[in-house]
Amino acid sequence: MAASDTVDTDCIHLFLRLCDVNGSLPANNIFSGTMAKLYFYYSSMNAGKSTSLLQSSYNYRERGMHTMVLAPAIDDRYGNGIVASRIGLQTEATIFNAKDDLYQLIDSEHSVNKLSCVLIDEAQFLNRDQVFQLSEVCDQLDIPVLAYGIRTDFQGEPFEGSKYLLAWADNLKELKAICHCGRKAIMVVRRDAEGNAVTEGAQIEIGGNDRYESTCRVHFKQAYYGS
C-alpha cells in the first residue's frame, strides 16, 4: 500500500461503531481491544464548535442512537439547558455545575437510555476532576465523549478544562476561526463598552460578539500589550 493510501484507523473504528456491513447498529468494541475515546475539539470563538456538536449529535440520533448533551449552567446566553449555534440550530442539554460528578450523571442516564455518545458544550468550563470523570466514561462505560471548547481566555491563559483536555484527550481536533486580517484566529480579545481591549478581570465572563473578538496572535498582542 502506498503512503498516500494509508487508512486512518480512527475513522474506520468510528465508522464501524456506527454501522456494520448490513447497516445495523453494532455493539461496542466491534474491534477486539478497542475502547471509546475522549475527543477535544478546540478553537477560539466563532469557529462553529456548537454547530459541529449539534451536527454530531444529530448524526447519532438519526441512526436511532441515544446521545447526551451536557452544558455548563454558567452559560445561559440562550437559556439554561439549551445549546444553540449562531446559525440557528439548537437542542436541549443537561446542565452541570462545578460540583457535579459527570461520571455519575452520565452513568445514571446510561442505565435508562443506552448512550452511544456524550457531547460537552463549552468544555473550557470543566474542572480537572470533571475531565478525569469524562475519561472514566470512556474507559469504564465505553462511551465516546466529544468535548468542544475554547483553548485560552482573554489574557492568553489556558482554561482549566481545556488544559486538562489537551493533556488527557485521546484525540485533539482544531476547529478553525479567522482573524479580521485573514490569518487563523487562535486567541480571544475581551472588549469593554468602548471597544478597548480588557487586560484585567475575572477569567470567566459570559458574552458573545459584543464582548469578545477572535484574533490571530499578532493582533492579540497588539490589542492586549499595545505592541
Backbone as CSV, one residue per row, in Angstrom:
resi,resn,N_x,N_y,N_z,CA_x,CA_y,CA_z,C_x,C_y,C_z
1,MET,0.856,-1.206,0.000,0.000,0.000,0.000,0.883,1.244,0.000
2,ALA,0.603,2.176,-0.889,1.387,3.396,-0.963,1.094,4.275,0.227
3,ALA,2.039,5.198,0.526,1.862,6.086,1.670,0.597,6.908,1.534
4,SER,0.277,7.314,0.316,-0.911,8.138,0.094,-2.198,7.366,0.319
5,ASP,-2.092,6.018,0.379,-3.274,5.192,0.567,-3.452,4.750,2.015
6,THR,-2.647,5.276,2.924,-2.724,4.888,4.331,-4.119,5.158,4.882
7,VAL,-4.673,4.188,5.577,-6.024,4.317,6.105,-5.973,4.872,7.516
8,ASP,-6.803,5.843,7.837,-6.934,6.382,9.180,-7.757,5.401,10.007
9,THR,-7.100,4.649,10.889,-7.801,3.606,11.642,-8.832,4.188,12.586
10,ASP,-8.611,5.416,13.076,-9.621,6.045,13.929,-10.934,6.205,13.161
11,CYS,-10.827,6.597,11.884,-12.041,6.762,11.069,-12.741,5.426,10.874
12,ILE,-11.953,4.358,10.653,-12.549,3.032,10.477,-13.260,2.603,11.747
13,HIS,-12.609,2.805,12.888,-13.227,2.413,14.161,-14.541,3.150,14.367
14,LEU,-14.546,4.476,14.114,-15.759,5.255,14.305,-16.842,4.809,13.346
15,PHE,-16.463,4.538,12.080,-17.445,4.090,11.097,-18.069,2.769,11.509
16,LEU,-17.226,1.822,11.959,-17.744,0.512,12.335,-18.543,0.543,13.629
17,ARG,-18.316,1.577,14.445,-19.150,1.735,15.632,-20.549,2.202,15.223
18,LEU,-20.636,2.904,14.104,-21.924,3.449,13.682,-22.742,2.452,12.866
19,CYS,-22.092,1.634,12.055,-22.870,0.700,11.245,-21.997,-0.458,10.798
20,ASP,-22.603,-1.667,10.761,-21.874,-2.810,10.230,-22.202,-2.955,8.752
21,VAL,-21.711,-4.012,8.128,-21.875,-4.140,6.679,-23.335,-4.281,6.276
22,ASN,-24.217,-4.676,7.207,-25.630,-4.812,6.885,-26.428,-3.569,7.240
23,GLY,-25.740,-2.540,7.744,-26.435,-1.308,8.079,-27.084,-1.339,9.445
24,SER,-26.900,-2.404,10.216,-27.488,-2.455,11.548,-26.535,-1.834,12.546
25,LEU,-26.988,-1.654,13.784,-26.190,-0.996,14.789,-25.367,-2.009,15.554
26,PRO,-24.071,-1.805,15.637,-23.208,-2.781,16.282,-23.142,-2.593,17.780
27,ALA,-22.669,-3.627,18.454,-22.338,-3.495,19.858,-21.022,-2.761,19.971
28,ASN,-20.736,-2.224,21.161,-19.453,-1.570,21.370,-18.327,-2.595,21.275
29,ASN,-17.109,-2.072,21.060,-15.924,-2.924,20.963,-16.010,-3.914,19.811
30,ILE,-16.450,-3.446,18.637,-16.521,-4.341,17.485,-15.120,-4.799,17.089
31,PHE,-14.103,-3.969,17.350,-12.721,-4.400,17.212,-12.234,-4.839,18.575
32,SER,-11.753,-6.041,18.694,-11.241,-6.531,19.964,-10.119,-5.623,20.457
33,GLY,-10.238,-5.186,21.709,-9.190,-4.370,22.301,-9.388,-2.882,22.101
34,THR,-10.369,-2.447,21.311,-10.590,-1.023,21.134,-11.501,-0.503,22.232
35,MET,-11.299,0.741,22.580,-12.116,1.378,23.600,-12.601,2.717,23.076
36,ALA,-13.641,3.223,23.718,-14.136,4.548,23.366,-13.060,5.588,23.656
37,LYS,-13.110,6.691,22.947,-12.089,7.720,23.079,-12.676,9.047,23.545
38,LEU,-11.806,9.839,24.151,-12.129,11.196,24.555,-11.565,12.150,23.504
39,TYR,-12.442,12.910,22.871,-12.058,13.852,21.822,-12.194,15.272,22.354
40,PHE,-11.234,16.120,22.011,-11.343,17.537,22.348,-11.244,18.355,21.073
41,TYR,-12.352,19.047,20.746,-12.420,19.949,19.609,-12.245,21.366,20.156
42,TYR,-11.121,21.991,19.845,-10.807,23.279,20.443,-10.618,24.349,19.375
43,SER,-10.787,25.597,19.799,-10.620,26.720,18.877,-10.714,28.011,19.673
44,SER,-10.664,29.133,18.964,-11.066,30.408,19.538,-12.580,30.505,19.365
45,MET,-13.137,31.678,19.583,-14.587,31.829,19.402,-14.941,31.901,17.911
46,ASN,-16.218,31.632,17.638,-16.774,31.769,16.284,-16.140,30.826,15.268
47,ALA,-15.810,29.620,15.734,-15.261,28.619,14.813,-16.284,27.536,14.491
48,GLY,-17.490,27.655,15.025,-18.524,26.668,14.727,-18.519,25.461,15.652
49,LYS,-18.042,25.633,16.884,-17.979,24.497,17.811,-19.363,23.945,18.123
50,SER,-20.290,24.831,18.468,-21.641,24.361,18.810,-22.340,23.771,17.594
51,THR,-22.111,24.337,16.432,-22.684,23.782,15.203,-22.171,22.368,14.972
52,SER,-20.877,22.162,15.160,-20.288,20.831,14.991,-20.857,19.855,16.008
53,LEU,-21.001,20.300,17.250,-21.590,19.445,18.292,-23.002,19.031,17.914
54,LEU,-23.812,19.991,17.492,-25.200,19.705,17.148,-25.297,18.751,15.963
55,GLN,-24.418,18.918,14.987,-24.418,18.024,13.829,-24.021,16.615,14.232
56,SER,-23.012,16.502,15.107,-22.569,15.180,15.560,-23.673,14.469,16.317
57,SER,-24.345,15.184,17.209,-25.434,14.583,17.974,-26.563,14.142,17.043
58,TYR,-26.877,14.978,16.062,-27.933,14.642,15.099,-27.582,13.388,14.314
59,ASN,-26.316,13.252,13.921,-25.897,12.087,13.141,-26.144,10.791,13.908
60,TYR,-25.852,10.791,15.205,-26.125,9.617,16.033,-27.623,9.368,16.146
61,ARG,-28.369,10.418,16.472,-29.807,10.260,16.714,-30.555,9.844,15.457
62,GLU,-30.051,10.289,14.306,-30.672,9.901,13.035,-30.598,8.400,12.822
63,ARG,-29.595,7.756,13.404,-29.450,6.312,13.308,-30.157,5.566,14.444
64,GLY,-30.962,6.278,15.225,-31.697,5.647,16.314,-30.907,5.495,17.594
65,MET,-29.743,6.129,17.675,-28.904,6.048,18.865,-29.240,7.169,19.843
66,HIS,-28.926,6.945,21.099,-29.133,7.954,22.134,-27.833,8.701,22.390
67,THR,-27.937,10.017,22.488,-26.798,10.835,22.894,-27.195,11.638,24.128
68,MET,-26.190,12.119,24.832,-26.407,13.011,25.970,-25.567,14.252,25.744
69,VAL,-26.233,15.408,25.702,-25.556,16.682,25.528,-25.503,17.385,26.880
70,LEU,-24.308,17.796,27.277,-24.104,18.473,28.553,-23.630,19.898,28.300
71,ALA,-24.122,20.822,29.132,-23.727,22.219,29.008,-23.576,22.818,30.403
72,PRO,-22.594,23.686,30.612,-22.396,24.291,31.927,-23.527,25.258,32.281
73,ALA,-23.975,25.206,33.530,-25.066,26.074,33.972,-24.685,27.544,33.878
74,ILE,-23.386,27.835,33.959,-22.922,29.225,33.952,-23.188,29.916,32.624
75,ASP,-23.279,29.159,31.545,-23.505,29.748,30.219,-24.998,29.709,29.908
76,ASP,-25.677,30.817,30.191,-27.132,30.877,29.996,-27.522,31.877,28.914
77,ARG,-26.642,32.091,27.952,-26.917,33.067,26.885,-28.191,32.742,26.122
78,TYR,-28.491,31.460,25.947,-29.675,31.052,25.195,-30.731,30.421,26.105
79,GLY,-30.542,30.575,27.411,-31.424,29.938,28.383,-30.764,28.704,28.956
80,ASN,-31.088,28.378,30.193,-30.496,27.198,30.828,-30.923,25.929,30.113
81,GLY,-29.965,25.043,29.906,-30.270,23.763,29.296,-30.475,23.815,27.801
82,ILE,-29.898,24.822,27.142,-30.007,24.945,25.685,-28.613,25.132,25.089
83,VAL,-28.279,24.314,24.115,-27.078,24.527,23.307,-27.556,25.050,21.964
84,ALA,-27.065,26.217,21.580,-27.509,26.843,20.331,-26.306,27.322,19.540
85,SER,-26.442,27.315,18.235,-25.377,27.797,17.361,-25.762,29.150,16.783
86,ARG,-24.773,29.832,16.234,-25.027,31.148,15.639,-25.866,31.074,14.375
87,ILE,-25.989,29.869,13.779,-26.762,29.743,12.545,-28.190,29.285,12.820
88,GLY,-28.572,29.233,14.112,-29.966,28.982,14.453,-30.316,27.580,14.904
89,LEU,-29.372,26.649,14.873,-29.645,25.295,15.349,-29.578,25.251,16.869
90,GLN,-30.357,24.378,17.499,-30.284,24.247,18.948,-30.831,22.901,19.398
91,THR,-30.496,22.534,20.627,-31.011,21.308,21.218,-31.032,21.478,22.727
92,GLU,-31.829,20.651,23.385,-31.851,20.668,24.841,-30.621,19.960,25.374
93,ALA,-30.172,20.396,26.549,-28.979,19.823,27.158,-29.193,19.650,28.654
94,THR,-28.447,18.737,29.231,-28.410,18.567,30.677,-27.349,19.515,31.227
95,ILE,-27.740,20.370,32.158,-26.782,21.336,32.689,-25.990,20.731,33.845
96,PHE,-24.801,21.248,34.057,-23.962,20.808,35.164,-23.254,22.014,35.755
97,ASN,-22.836,21.875,37.019,-22.016,22.910,37.639,-20.717,22.294,38.130
98,ALA,-19.884,23.111,38.749,-18.538,22.670,39.113,-18.527,21.548,40.137
99,LYS,-19.603,21.383,40.890,-19.637,20.362,41.937,-20.181,19.024,41.451
100,ASP,-20.709,18.969,40.250,-21.329,17.742,39.750,-20.290,16.698,39.368
101,ASP,-20.607,15.452,39.683,-19.800,14.314,39.241,-20.358,13.870,37.897
102,LEU,-19.632,14.143,36.828,-20.153,13.865,35.491,-20.225,12.376,35.201
103,TYR,-19.347,11.605,35.804,-19.420,10.152,35.612,-20.744,9.630,36.152
104,GLN,-21.113,10.034,37.369,-22.368,9.574,37.958,-23.563,10.072,37.157
105,LEU,-23.489,11.323,36.698,-24.582,11.904,35.912,-24.800,11.122,34.623
106,ILE,-23.713,10.807,33.938,-23.800,10.089,32.666,-24.182,8.632,32.888
107,ASP,-23.612,8.013,33.910,-23.916,6.612,34.213,-25.393,6.440,34.527
108,SER,-25.977,7.399,35.247,-27.399,7.344,35.575,-28.254,7.399,34.312
109,GLU,-27.909,8.283,33.390,-28.650,8.382,32.130,-28.432,7.130,31.278
110,HIS,-27.220,6.608,31.294,-26.874,5.422,30.503,-27.666,4.196,30.952
111,SER,-27.997,4.121,32.241,-28.755,2.988,32.757,-30.206,3.017,32.289
112,VAL,-30.683,4.199,31.899,-32.064,4.354,31.418,-32.111,4.297,29.895
113,ASN,-31.245,5.069,29.257,-31.150,5.103,27.795,-29.708,4.805,27.399
114,LYS,-29.498,3.643,26.822,-28.133,3.242,26.462,-27.515,4.293,25.554
115,LEU,-26.481,4.941,26.035,-25.874,6.059,25.320,-24.817,5.582,24.333
116,SER,-24.837,6.174,23.162,-23.813,5.890,22.158,-22.752,6.974,22.106
117,CYS,-23.066,8.155,22.658,-22.109,9.255,22.628,-22.516,10.312,23.646
118,VAL,-21.525,10.946,24.270,-21.738,12.088,25.162,-21.027,13.282,24.549
119,LEU,-21.712,14.438,24.532,-21.152,15.637,23.921,-21.187,16.778,24.935
120,ILE,-20.073,17.497,25.067,-19.935,18.558,26.059,-19.751,19.891,25.352
121,ASP,-20.643,20.839,25.620,-20.500,22.186,25.073,-19.755,23.069,26.076
122,GLU,-19.013,24.048,25.573,-18.249,24.982,26.415,-17.396,24.220,27.431
123,ALA,-16.629,23.265,26.937,-15.864,22.359,27.794,-14.732,23.055,28.539
124,GLN,-14.406,24.284,28.158,-13.372,25.013,28.894,-13.770,25.250,30.351
125,PHE,-15.072,25.193,30.635,-15.549,25.446,31.994,-15.532,24.204,32.882
126,LEU,-15.090,23.077,32.350,-14.905,21.889,33.184,-13.759,22.135,34.163
127,ASN,-13.756,21.392,35.262,-12.592,21.420,36.139,-11.787,20.129,35.959
128,ARG,-10.658,20.057,36.630,-9.768,18.915,36.473,-10.462,17.602,36.798
129,ASP,-11.205,17.571,37.911,-11.887,16.339,38.309,-12.893,15.900,37.254
130,GLN,-13.591,16.859,36.652,-14.608,16.513,35.665,-13.994,15.985,34.379
131,VAL,-12.826,16.490,34.004,-12.144,15.928,32.836,-11.752,14.484,33.129
132,PHE,-11.268,14.233,34.335,-10.943,12.857,34.729,-12.191,11.978,34.669
133,GLN,-13.317,12.502,35.152,-14.563,11.736,35.136,-14.992,11.410,33.711
134,LEU,-14.784,12.325,32.784,-15.111,12.048,31.383,-14.203,10.964,30.813
135,SER,-12.953,10.957,31.238,-12.064,9.881,30.778,-12.542,8.536,31.315
136,GLU,-13.119,8.528,32.505,-13.665,7.301,33.068,-14.910,6.845,32.312
137,VAL,-15.686,7.791,31.801,-16.844,7.441,30.971,-16.370,6.648,29.757
138,CYS,-15.270,7.088,29.152,-14.699,6.363,28.009,-14.146,5.012,28.434
139,ASP,-13.368,5.009,29.508,-12.598,3.821,29.867,-13.416,2.761,30.595
140,GLN,-14.423,3.188,31.376,-15.214,2.237,32.154,-16.579,1.931,31.533
141,LEU,-17.211,2.945,30.956,-18.528,2.745,30.347,-18.441,2.501,28.848
142,ASP,-17.279,2.716,28.271,-17.053,2.524,26.833,-17.976,3.395,25.989
143,ILE,-18.116,4.646,26.400,-18.917,5.616,25.653,-17.985,6.712,25.152
144,PRO,-17.947,6.983,23.855,-17.111,8.079,23.367,-17.616,9.428,23.870
145,VAL,-16.693,10.317,24.179,-17.019,11.653,24.658,-16.402,12.673,23.706
146,LEU,-17.240,13.597,23.221,-16.793,14.669,22.336,-16.944,15.983,23.088
147,ALA,-15.825,16.613,23.424,-15.836,17.869,24.167,-15.430,19.014,23.247
148,TYR,-16.154,20.121,23.341,-15.921,21.277,22.480,-15.672,22.499,23.355
149,GLY,-14.568,23.209,23.107,-14.291,24.352,23.961,-13.242,25.294,23.406
150,ILE,-13.102,26.418,24.098,-12.113,27.438,23.776,-10.818,27.097,24.503
151,ARG,-9.706,27.256,23.831,-8.424,26.866,24.420,-7.935,27.868,25.465
152,THR,-7.950,29.170,25.135,-7.384,30.178,26.032,-8.369,31.307,26.311
153,ASP,-8.127,32.016,27.434,-9.006,33.107,27.827,-8.521,34.438,27.247
154,PHE,-9.103,35.544,27.695,-8.800,36.863,27.139,-7.401,37.354,27.516
155,GLN,-6.733,36.686,28.456,-5.365,37.029,28.831,-4.338,36.079,28.204
156,GLY,-4.820,35.174,27.357,-3.921,34.216,26.735,-3.563,33.049,27.633
157,GLU,-4.299,32.879,28.722,-4.057,31.790,29.663,-5.032,30.642,29.380
158,PRO,-4.591,29.395,29.570,-5.499,28.268,29.315,-6.590,28.161,30.368
159,PHE,-7.797,27.847,29.925,-8.859,27.500,30.859,-8.522,26.165,31.515
160,GLU,-9.022,25.949,32.729,-8.724,24.706,33.430,-9.194,23.485,32.647
161,GLY,-10.430,23.519,32.183,-10.953,22.375,31.442,-10.161,22.106,30.179
162,SER,-9.813,23.153,29.461,-9.063,22.993,28.216,-7.662,22.458,28.482
163,LYS,-7.047,22.936,29.549,-5.692,22.487,29.874,-5.643,20.978,30.079
164,TYR,-6.607,20.449,30.823,-6.572,19.017,31.106,-7.114,18.184,29.948
165,LEU,-8.005,18.746,29.163,-8.424,18.036,27.955,-7.271,17.934,26.961
166,LEU,-6.497,19.003,26.823,-5.336,18.957,25.941,-4.329,17.911,26.417
167,ALA,-4.268,17.719,27.731,-3.314,16.757,28.293,-3.817,15.323,28.220
168,TRP,-5.123,15.110,28.401,-5.644,13.760,28.613,-6.487,13.200,27.471
169,ALA,-6.930,14.032,26.553,-7.781,13.533,25.468,-6.995,12.604,24.549
170,ASP,-7.677,11.608,24.005,-7.060,10.700,23.039,-6.810,11.393,21.710
171,ASN,-7.751,12.244,21.314,-7.662,12.913,20.019,-7.932,14.400,20.183
172,LEU,-7.078,15.213,19.598,-7.231,16.666,19.599,-7.551,17.124,18.184
173,LYS,-8.617,17.896,18.054,-9.042,18.389,16.746,-9.213,19.906,16.827
174,GLU,-8.480,20.633,15.994,-8.611,22.086,15.982,-9.659,22.511,14.966
175,LEU,-10.599,23.345,15.417,-11.579,23.951,14.526,-11.107,25.360,14.217
176,LYS,-11.164,25.735,12.961,-10.536,26.976,12.520,-11.498,28.165,12.577
177,ALA,-10.977,29.285,13.089,-11.654,30.580,13.005,-10.699,31.542,12.305
178,ILE,-11.228,32.658,11.820,-10.436,33.583,11.025,-10.372,34.954,11.694
179,CYS,-9.158,35.484,11.808,-8.946,36.844,12.296,-9.383,37.834,11.205
180,HIS,-9.604,39.087,11.606,-10.026,40.102,10.627,-8.965,40.346,9.561
181,CYS,-7.714,39.940,9.837,-6.637,40.133,8.862,-6.545,38.973,7.872
182,GLY,-7.296,37.900,8.135,-7.273,36.743,7.253,-6.453,35.584,7.775
183,ARG,-5.634,35.818,8.814,-4.889,34.726,9.417,-5.812,33.860,10.275
184,LYS,-5.300,32.680,10.652,-6.050,31.822,11.561,-6.142,32.501,12.921
185,ALA,-7.335,32.541,13.487,-7.541,33.133,14.807,-7.344,32.059,15.870
186,ILE,-6.384,32.293,16.764,-6.114,31.324,17.828,-6.276,31.938,19.215
187,MET,-6.534,33.251,19.294,-6.641,33.965,20.565,-8.004,34.660,20.657
188,VAL,-8.312,35.139,21.856,-9.573,35.845,22.088,-9.282,37.147,22.826
189,VAL,-9.808,38.251,22.329,-9.682,39.560,22.971,-11.028,39.930,23.587
190,ARG,-10.998,40.347,24.859,-12.218,40.846,25.509,-12.267,42.364,25.344
191,ARG,-13.407,42.887,24.943,-13.580,44.321,24.722,-14.523,44.909,25.761
192,ASP,-14.268,46.185,26.135,-15.202,46.887,27.015,-16.254,47.600,26.168
193,ALA,-17.117,48.376,26.822,-18.222,49.020,26.110,-17.736,50.004,25.052
194,GLU,-16.516,50.524,25.232,-15.958,51.468,24.266,-15.128,50.785,23.185
195,GLY,-15.011,49.461,23.274,-14.250,48.727,22.280,-12.784,48.558,22.595
196,ASN,-12.367,48.983,23.801,-10.972,48.835,24.196,-10.706,47.424,24.717
197,ALA,-9.487,46.932,24.503,-9.116,45.611,24.983,-9.055,45.614,26.514
198,VAL,-9.653,44.603,27.128,-9.633,44.440,28.580,-8.443,43.546,28.932
199,THR,-7.644,43.976,29.908,-6.456,43.207,30.284,-6.528,42.639,31.693
200,GLU,-7.525,43.046,32.479,-7.680,42.546,33.834,-9.129,42.173,34.078
201,GLY,-9.340,41.299,35.073,-10.698,40.910,35.428,-10.823,39.415,35.605
202,ALA,-12.037,38.988,35.925,-12.308,37.571,36.141,-12.096,36.793,34.854
203,GLN,-11.600,35.580,34.987,-11.371,34.770,33.792,-12.670,34.478,33.065
204,ILE,-13.718,34.173,33.818,-14.996,33.797,33.213,-15.961,34.974,33.244
205,GLU,-16.352,35.414,32.088,-17.364,36.449,31.924,-18.117,36.123,30.641
206,ILE,-19.345,35.658,30.801,-20.107,35.169,29.655,-20.450,36.314,28.713
207,GLY,-20.252,36.068,27.431,-20.573,37.078,26.431,-20.385,36.520,25.038
208,GLY,-20.822,37.284,24.068,-20.711,36.880,22.669,-19.865,37.863,21.887
209,ASN,-20.270,38.111,20.652,-19.507,39.002,19.784,-19.490,40.440,20.289
210,ASP,-20.404,40.777,21.203,-20.422,42.121,21.765,-19.281,42.342,22.746
211,ARG,-18.700,41.253,23.267,-17.632,41.359,24.259,-16.322,40.740,23.805
212,TYR,-16.367,39.830,22.863,-15.160,39.082,22.509,-14.899,39.113,21.006
213,GLU,-13.617,39.083,20.670,-13.192,39.056,19.274,-12.102,37.997,19.110
214,SER,-12.264,37.143,18.129,-11.250,36.144,17.827,-10.181,36.763,16.933
215,THR,-8.909,36.582,17.320,-7.827,37.195,16.567,-6.666,36.224,16.402
216,CYS,-5.777,36.567,15.492,-4.505,35.860,15.385,-3.610,36.308,16.538
217,ARG,-2.466,35.666,16.710,-1.562,36.010,17.814,-1.023,37.441,17.660
218,VAL,-0.727,37.859,16.428,-0.187,39.200,16.192,-1.157,40.271,16.676
219,HIS,-2.411,40.137,16.300,-3.386,41.179,16.656,-3.831,41.042,18.118
220,PHE,-3.720,39.859,18.695,-3.946,39.736,20.139,-2.885,40.531,20.887
221,LYS,-1.617,40.377,20.516,-0.550,41.085,21.200,-0.672,42.597,21.013
222,GLN,-1.088,43.014,19.835,-1.279,44.447,19.597,-2.389,44.997,20.487
223,ALA,-3.472,44.237,20.623,-4.598,44.712,21.429,-4.297,44.623,22.919
224,TYR,-3.692,43.511,23.349,-3.507,43.269,24.772,-2.287,43.998,25.344
225,TYR,-1.168,43.976,24.614,0.060,44.564,25.107,0.358,45.931,24.489
226,GLY,-0.415,46.297,23.448,-0.150,47.552,22.774,1.109,47.510,21.935
227,SER,1.488,46.284,21.530,2.721,46.125,20.756,2.418,45.924,19.276
